[in-house]
Amino acid sequence: MTRSLKKGPYVDVKLMKKISAQGSGQNAIKTWARASQIAPEFVGHTLSVHNGKNFEEVFVTEDMVGHRLGEFAPTTKFIRHGGKMQKEAEIAAKQAEISAAQAAKASADTAKKK
């Protein structure tokens, strides 16, 4: 849901103070305010956003203005969809790759004999 226009964007007050006090981006600023929106004043700074376990470095660019800080520091790590079907699909893909390589090698050998 979007925030009401009469309320304005939510920007963490402490984070805004840290940004204005720092000046140009020298060191990363640690923050836990994942819900804070990125203001135009943040552009060019490096923020360390907490993802629940550790801090993710986020360099703020102009394209990020208006988004939330939490969008750029994912809290979960996608490994892959698993299960029996996934393994079978991977094995089939590997077999197809091997057979294609063998066919290419066989055609190269026949071309040499001619």
C-alpha positions in Angstrom: 0.0 0.0 0.0 1.2 3.5 -0.7 1.5 6.2 1.9 -0.9 9.0 2.0 0.3 12.1 0.1 -0.7 14.4 2.9 1.7 12.6 5.2 4.6 12.7 2.8 7.4 10.1 2.5 8.7 8.3 5.6 12.4 9.0 6.1 14.0 8.0 9.3 15.0 11.1 11.3 18.2 9.6 12.7 19.3 8.4 9.3 18.7 11.8 7.8 20.7 13.5 10.6 23.6 11.1 10.0 23.6 11.8 6.2 23.5 15.5 6.6 26.3 15.4 9.2 28.6 13.2 7.1 28.7 15.3 4.0 30.1 13.4 1.0 30.0 9.6 1.2 33.2 8.6 3.1 32.2 5.6 5.3 29.1 3.5 5.2 26.4 4.5 7.6 24.9 1.6 9.5 21.1 1.6 9.7 18.3 -0.7 10.8 15.6 1.4 9.2 14.6 -0.9 6.3 11.2 0.8 6.0 12.7 4.3 5.4 12.3 5.6 1.9 15.4 6.8 0.0 15.5 10.6 -0.2 17.4 12.6 -2.9 19.9 13.6 -0.2 21.0 10.0 0.1 22.3 9.8 -3.5 26.1 9.1 -3.6 26.2 7.7 -0.1 26.9 4.1 1.0 24.5 2.7 3.6 24.9 -0.5 5.5 21.3 -1.9 5.8 20.7 -4.6 8.3 19.0 -7.7 6.8 18.4 -9.5 10.1 21.8 -11.3 10.3 24.4 -8.9 9.0 24.7 -5.6 7.1 24.5 -5.3 3.4 26.3 -2.5 1.6 24.0 -0.4 -0.6 25.4 2.4 -2.8 22.5 4.8 -3.4 22.0 6.0 -7.0 19.4 8.3 -8.5 17.2 5.4 -9.7 16.7 4.3 -6.1 15.0 7.5 -4.9 11.5 6.8 -3.6 12.2 3.1 -2.9 12.6 1.6 0.5 16.0 0.6 1.9 14.9 -2.9 2.6 14.3 -3.6 -1.1 18.1 -3.6 -1.7 19.1 -5.8 1.3 17.2 -9.2 0.9 16.6 -11.0 4.1 16.5 -14.5 2.6 19.0 -16.3 0.3 17.5 -18.2 -2.6 19.4 -21.4 -3.2 17.2 -23.3 -5.7 14.0 -25.2 -5.9 14.8 -28.8 -4.9 13.2 -32.1 -5.0 13.2 -35.2 -7.2 11.9 -33.5 -10.3 14.6 -30.8 -10.2 17.3 -33.4 -9.9 15.8 -35.3 -12.9 15.7 -32.2 -14.9 19.3 -31.3 -14.2 20.5 -34.9 -15.1 18.5 -34.8 -18.3 20.1 -31.4 -19.2 23.5 -32.7 -18.5 22.9 -35.8 -20.6 21.7 -33.6 -23.5 24.8 -31.5 -23.2 27.1 -34.6 -23.2 25.3 -36.1 -26.3 25.6 -32.8 -28.1 29.3 -32.6 -27.4 29.8 -36.2 -28.6 27.8 -35.5 -31.8 29.9 -32.4 -32.5 33.1 -34.4 -31.9 31.9 -37.2 -34.2 31.1 -34.7 -37.0 34.5 -33.1 -36.6 36.2 -36.5 -36.9 34.3 -37.3 -40.1 35.2 -34.0 -41.6 38.9 -34.7 -40.9 38.8 -38.1 -42.6 37.4 -36.5 -45.8 
